[in-house]
Amino acid sequence: MYTEENMQADCAFPIQTALHGYLTAIGLPWNCSRGSLEEKFGTRQHAAYSWEVIEIVTHLPFVRGLLWPLSAQVFPQFSAAMPATEFSGNAYFVNDARDNLQRTVEQLVPILGEGKKTRTSNTVGHEWRFGPASVELYVWPPEMQQFPATNPAHLREPRLKVACHIGVKTGYRRPCSAKDKVAIESFVPVAPIPGDLSTMRRAQCRPASQSELEFIRLLDGDVGTKYGWIGRSDDCSALISFGSELYVVPMEDVIQFEVVRVRPAKGPGGSWLQVQCRSKTSQNELKNLTICEAEGPDDLSELTATIARAIGKPFALLPYASDC
């Protein structure tokens, strides 16, 4: 049974920012597994959006004016053993979108710093970034909506039309365990990963995919010449990829390598090298981890065959699709 005292120690994360400190201070257990969150808070259909969520009731609100507590969406591809890394909510004060944004910003600036204003063709907002973690606010002022659309959520809750949307991303990546570190230290490279190394490294400043979290590790320290390579541990117990993400996958869970091949049509086409693996902690048993991509539909076929032979796993060239 999870209690208030042990929930915070569920999934350790060594990186702490003003955002993480604030989430902890208000009582939002951002570093707890989804399984523990569901056990404590349950799941429900969102009152306005109708998708399934874990609604996190905290002893202090993230901001005053929330229509509902912050919530995390629930999908079968998310691992119950990993934390939810994205939370959202909506703040409403008056029937004025810009005013709702400003009142929300004013509450967060003393905690998170100044941040910066944002703008798109139909939104205005504000954001704070802490590496892969962030808080994003945005509203849709009526005068900026050139093509108004009927949103079913707005019919259920009209205040959403002018409410300030709040998106919180914690940037969580699982630290390497002692077992992971042994595997990484004994890394045997098999093939270079196509792509620009600096681009791969910049990906670490973006949040990791929630559906892949159980196989992603926090890149901590200098990995030297390993970066940009895919390979295995010396004892063949783990598949390891040092690309846009550091993947450490138990070899027993690797099913096969696949190449998604897309021919140009309306779009440019391309190809994607994926690892199909078995998840032990998600409702969706099979997952595909994307290692790299290339411009041509056949650019990764030979590389995939080389990797599969060296790792000792099968590979499949998926039927061509058109980029319609």
VENRAUR-V33715 format. One record per residue. N is the residue number from 0. OMEGA is omega in degrees with one decimal (none if undefined). Layout:
N&OMEGA + N&OMEGA
This chain:
0&178.4 + 1&178.6 + 2&178.0 + 3&-174.9 + 4&-174.1 + 5&-177.2 + 6&-174.4 + 7&-176.7 + 8&-172.8 + 9&-178.2 + 10&-176.5 + 11&177.2 + 12&-171.7 + 13&-176.8 + 14&-179.9 + 15&177.9 + 16&176.5 + 17&178.8 + 18&-179.3 + 19&178.1 + 20&-179.9 + 21&178.7 + 22&177.8 + 23&-176.8 + 24&-179.0 + 25&177.4 + 26&176.1 + 27&-174.4 + 28&-172.5 + 29&-178.8 + 30&175.0 + 31&179.5 + 32&175.9 + 33&179.0 + 34&179.9 + 35&177.2 + 36&179.6 + 37&179.1 + 38&-176.9 + 39&-171.4 + 40&-175.9 + 41&175.6 + 42&-179.9 + 43&172.9 + 44&-179.6 + 45&-174.2 + 46&-177.0 + 47&-171.5 + 48&174.8 + 49&175.1 + 50&-177.4 + 51&-176.8 + 52&163.8 + 53&-178.4 + 54&-172.1 + 55&177.6 + 56&-177.5 + 57&-178.5 + 58&170.6 + 59&179.0 + 60&176.3 + 61&169.3 + 62&171.8 + 63&177.3 + 64&179.6 + 65&174.3 + 66&175.9 + 67&174.3 + 68&174.4 + 69&-178.4 + 70&175.5 + 71&178.6 + 72&-178.9 + 73&175.5 + 74&-176.9 + 75&-179.9 + 76&179.9 + 77&-178.5 + 78&177.0 + 79&-178.4 + 80&-177.8 + 81&178.4 + 82&163.8 + 83&-177.0 + 84&178.8 + 85&178.6 + 86&-179.6 + 87&178.6 + 88&-179.5 + 89&179.4 + 90&-179.3 + 91&177.0 + 92&-178.0 + 93&-178.4 + 94&-179.0 + 95&-174.1 + 96&-177.1 + 97&178.2 + 98&177.8 + 99&176.1 + 100&-176.3 + 101&-179.4 + 102&177.6 + 103&177.7 + 104&-176.7 + 105&178.4 + 106&-173.3 + 107&-179.0 + 108&179.3 + 109&-176.8 + 110&-172.3 + 111&-175.7 + 112&-173.3 + 113&-174.7 + 114&177.8 + 115&178.3 + 116&176.7 + 117&-179.2 + 118&170.4 + 119&-178.1 + 120&-178.1 + 121&177.8 + 122&165.3 + 123&-175.3 + 124&-179.4 + 125&-179.8 + 126&172.7 + 127&-179.6 + 128&178.1 + 129&-172.9 + 130&-179.9 + 131&178.7 + 132&-177.9 + 133&166.2 + 134&179.0 + 135&174.8 + 136&171.7 + 137&178.1 + 138&179.2 + 139&178.9 + 140&-176.4 + 141&-176.9 + 142&179.4 + 143&-176.0 + 144&-179.1 + 145&-177.4 + 146&-178.5 + 147&-179.9 + 148&177.1 + 149&179.3 + 150&-178.9 + 151&179.5 + 152&179.8 + 153&176.0 + 154&178.8 + 155&-179.0 + 156&-175.3 + 157&-178.9 + 158&179.7 + 159&-179.3 + 160&-177.1 + 161&-180.0 + 162&176.4 + 163&177.3 + 164&-179.6 + 165&175.1 + 166&-179.5 + 167&175.4 + 168&-174.6 + 169&-179.5 + 170&-175.7 + 171&165.6 + 172&-175.7 + 173&175.9 + 174&178.8 + 175&173.6 + 176&176.8 + 177&178.7 + 178&177.4 + 179&-177.7 + 180&177.1 + 181&179.4 + 182&-178.8 + 183&179.9 + 184&-179.8 + 185&-174.2 + 186&175.0 + 187&-178.2 + 188&179.4 + 189&-178.2 + 190&175.0 + 191&177.1 + 192&180.0 + 193&177.4 + 194&-179.0 + 195&-176.4 + 196&-179.5 + 197&176.6 + 198&177.3 + 199&-178.2 + 200&-179.8 + 201&178.9 + 202&178.7 + 203&177.6 + 204&174.8 + 205&177.4 + 206&178.1 + 207&177.2 + 208&-179.0 + 209&-177.8 + 210&-178.1 + 211&-168.6 + 212&-175.7 + 213&-178.8 + 214&-179.1 + 215&177.3 + 216&175.6 + 217&178.7 + 218&-172.6 + 219&-179.8 + 220&-176.3 + 221&178.1 + 222&172.4 + 223&-174.2 + 224&178.5 + 225&-173.3 + 226&-179.3 + 227&-179.3 + 228&170.4 + 229&-178.2 + 230&-175.9 + 231&171.3 + 232&-176.5 + 233&-179.4 + 234&178.9 + 235&-179.7 + 236&-176.1 + 237&167.6 + 238&-176.6 + 239&178.5 + 240&177.6 + 241&179.1 + 242&177.7 + 243&170.3 + 244&169.8 + 245&177.4 + 246&170.8 + 247&-174.2 + 248&174.9 + 249&-175.5 + 250&179.4 + 251&179.6 + 252&177.1 + 253&-179.2 + 254&179.2 + 255&171.8 + 256&-179.4 + 257&171.5 + 258&172.8 + 259&-174.3 + 260&-176.7 + 261&179.4 + 262&179.3 + 263&172.8 + 264&171.8 + 265&176.5 + 266&-173.7 + 267&-176.6 + 268&-179.9 + 269&178.4 + 270&-177.7 + 271&175.2 + 272&-178.4 + 273&171.4 + 274&173.9 + 275&-176.6 + 276&-175.7 + 277&177.7 + 278&178.8 + 279&-172.6 + 280&177.6 + 281&174.3 + 282&173.4 + 283&-173.3 + 284&-177.0 + 285&177.1 + 286&175.1 + 287&177.4 + 288&-179.1 + 289&-178.4 + 290&-178.8 + 291&177.3 + 292&-179.8 + 293&-174.3 + 294&-176.2 + 295&-178.6 + 296&-178.7 + 297&-173.5 + 298&-174.7 + 299&-174.5 + 300&-178.6 + 301&178.6 + 302&-179.1 + 303&177.8 + 304&178.8 + 305&-179.3 + 306&-177.5 + 307&179.0 + 308&-177.3 + 309&-179.0 + 310&-178.6 + 311&177.9 + 312&178.3 + 313&174.3 + 314&-179.3 + 315&170.6 + 316&-175.0 + 317&-179.8 + 318&179.3 + 319&171.1 + 320&178.0 + 321&-179.9 + 322&-173.0 + 323&none
